[in-house]
Each structure stands twice: as structure tokens, then as C-alpha cells.
Amino acid sequence: MTFQESLGRHILVEFHGCAAEILDDVGRLEAAMLAAARLAGATVIQSIFHHFSPFGASGVVVIQESHLAIHTWPEYRYAAVDLFTCGDTTDPWVAVHHLHQELGATSHSSIEMRRGSLRDLPRPEQPADLEQQRRDREPVEPRLQRNLWFTDRDDNQAFSLRITGKTLFCERSPFQLVRVLESASHGRFLALDSMLMCTERDEFHYHEMMVHPALQLHPDPQRVLVIGGGDGGTARELLRYPSVRITLVEIDEVVVRASRLHLPSLGSSLDDPRVDLRIGDGMAFVQGADPASYDLILVDGADPTGPAERLFSRGFLEACERALRPGGLLVAQGASPLFHADTFASLHQTLRLVFGEPRAHVLLFHAPSYPTGVWSHHIASKGDLHPLTDLDDGRADAFSRREGLRYYDAGVHRASFQLPRFVRELLGRGG
Ligand code: SAM
């Protein structure tokens, strides 16, 4: 039976030897399936993909000509795909060959079935008015909707954002997969591998609390070193202080490019003449820095994975201490007492060893799009500055109002250093 003698062609494909990490990445699976549909000449209507815990994914792309569907088993490096197309405007085999490439398959087997043999179906009654309605109806351009979720998770908990629109930026650098995606509720967001870094909706919580508690304490901030922070959010907040000159050392130029292109409220700060942007490893930079050369050092690295891992090491923090001027302050993003609690606690212990027990402080703040929503920055002083006794509340409040800050002010400053008992115990600072 030719496919003209049937209503549709249904191709079932078994892909073997696929790349497991692709089979577990819904973003890439969805991009591959959408591209396959388009290459086959289909018109995409909507897609929905779901990631299963701990791994594997399912997804359906609804097309004007019916659908493509996939289910993956990363642990077996196997994917089951079916492509159903009616009419003769598409060539589903083009989609099969595209998916073979995109899934990194070593082999595939397939069968094609003819669905809805016209010989077996009654002659369709087609009232004239229905034909007329069909001729009158303007061809409606199908709007592509998507129900794809980006999930940032560890083994036991997850945070997901529903993604709308197309992927704005996706490039694998030598360090990580750098993406800028559009979400339904949080605007655009930067993702490094499967870690959500910052969203347009609530990045100000993190960046205001990275910068202003320390800058409000320091009496005369001039030279500031930022390690990481290639999205530009920390630099934006620092530039609110006219006296400040910034050296920013980001290891991955792809992050800078992604932010400049698609996160202008953050990335545009990197073009400011007061920002000396260096692409390189922050650890090597600090180890090569002259002693006592910075008033503040802000470590705006990702969680301790990949190149960011060394930013939590004692060697790195000792090099920072050496590079700080007397009276200088170090600020480091420090994970959460509820997520990577061991990183949170060990960073504090290391700062106590390097700067001295009474000079290491921890503040907590709300970070709604980070796992658990509770995040920390750690502040260490190379001198006697104390986050509570040395704060000028009037100055901090006036600054906050003048700059239109939406998170930081004097009351938030003080409250952020008041730690719950379970956190004090986690830090070994007594109940
Ligand atoms: N500012 C963001 C936020 O709101 O949470 C997260 C921090 S930022 C995106 C983390 C940056 O640190 C990344 O761009 C990463 O490439 C950079 N990074 C990681 N390890 C580094 C290293 N050893 N030296 C310099 N930059 C590093």
C-alpha cells in the first residue's frame, strides 16, 4: 500500500549507543526534535518535554501533520522515537537521519507503517457547508507554544522554571554549556550546565547583597577585584560608587558574550570604562597579584564545580588575604546552609583560619530562584571592620533610597547577619 492509499505514515525508530548526557538534557532533546520536524518540512505547533528524576526524558512535538515523540533511557543509551505524518508535504526520514546525528547514536533500526488504509475506511461525508467553512477560514499561522522546563537539581531537590520562546543563546565553552533562556515567570536567565545562575526577575537580591554590605562598611573603597561575575551583575552594583575602579577576572569569555548579548541589565556594565575586564583564571590572577593592592575582593564564582572549585580552597583565600590592603574586605558567595551545606560551613571555617576567627562573618539573604531560596555571602575583614558596629545606618539608608535599591538597606544589612540557631550550630558558632 503506498502512503497515498493511507491517511498517514508512522515510523518507529530504535536509537542505540546514544550519548547519555544528551538523552538526559531536555533542552537539547527538544532542540533536536524541533529541528528534525522542521528539516522534515513539518509545521511545528507546540512542544512539551518532561525530565524524569533521576534521569530520562519524554517529549512530544505536535506538528500540523501530526506528531514526533521521544522517550529516553540514558542509562541504556537508548531512545525510542516515533514520527507520524499525514499528507505528503513532509519527508519523515530526513528527521530520522537528523536525530541519529543529534543523539550521537551508533545505530538505529526502524519500521514504517501505513496508518488508516483508505480501503478500510468509509467514504468521508463532507457536507458542502464544512467545505465552504474550510475555504473561508483564514490559514492560521500556528503559534509555537512550549511547555519545556529548565530544572536545577541535585539528587534530592529541584527548582524548575517553565521556558517560553526560543533559546536565546547556547554555546559549549571549554568550561561549561552556557545558555540564556526565556522563562514564563522570571524573564531571561543565565544557565551554566544545569545550574541556574541568575534571572532577570530576582538577580538583584544576590548582586545587591554581594556588594553593598561590604561597600557601605569600607570607609574609602578605591580598587576592587572581582573574581568570576562574568554576567556583569556584581560590576553593575559596584559602579554605583564613583570612587571605585574594578578589575574583573572571568575565566569564560562565552559567559561575558552571552550576558552582553542577551542580559543587557547585567552585561552592559562590563563595557563601563571603570571596568578592566580580564579573561582568565581568578586563582592564577590573585596568586600573581601584588600584596596589599586591593581594598575589596569579591568572589562571585559559581558553586564549587569545575573551575569554581578552586575558589573555595585555602590556597586561593590566602592569596586573596595577601592581595588585600590592610582594612580591606573579602566577600565570597557561599552557597546555602540548606543546599551544599558542607560547602557553606567549610568556607566559613577556611575564612576563620585565614583571616582569624572574629573576622569571618556570614550573611543570609533570600534567593528565590536558587535551590531552597536561602543563600549566603561570607565577609572577611583584614582589619577591625565589623559588619554591625561599623555600619552607618543613615548613610546606608540614604544610599539605598538615592540609588533605588530594591533589596539592600540598613535594616536588611543588620538582619542578614542575624543567623538562626541551626545555622550558627552548622558553623560551629554555638547554639
Ligand atoms: N553572578 C551570578 C549569580 O547571580 O549567581 C553567578 C556567578 S557568575 C555567573 C559565576 C562565574 O564564575 C561564571 O561565569 C564562571 O565562568 C566564573 N568562574 C568559575 N570559576 C572561575 C575561575 N577559577 N576564575 C574566574 N572565573 C571563574
Boltz pocket constraint, residues with backbone or C-beta under 6 A from the ligand:
constraints:
  - pocket:
      binder: B
      contacts: [[A, 175], [A, 196], [A, 197], [A, 198], [A, 203], [A, 206], [A, 207], [A, 227], [A, 228], [A, 229], [A, 230], [A, 231], [A, 233], [A, 234], [A, 249], [A, 250], [A, 251], [A, 252], [A, 255], [A, 280], [A, 281], [A, 282], [A, 283], [A, 300], [A, 301], [A, 302], [A, 305], [A, 306], [A, 307], [A, 308], [A, 309], [A, 310], [A, 311]]
      max_distance: 6.0
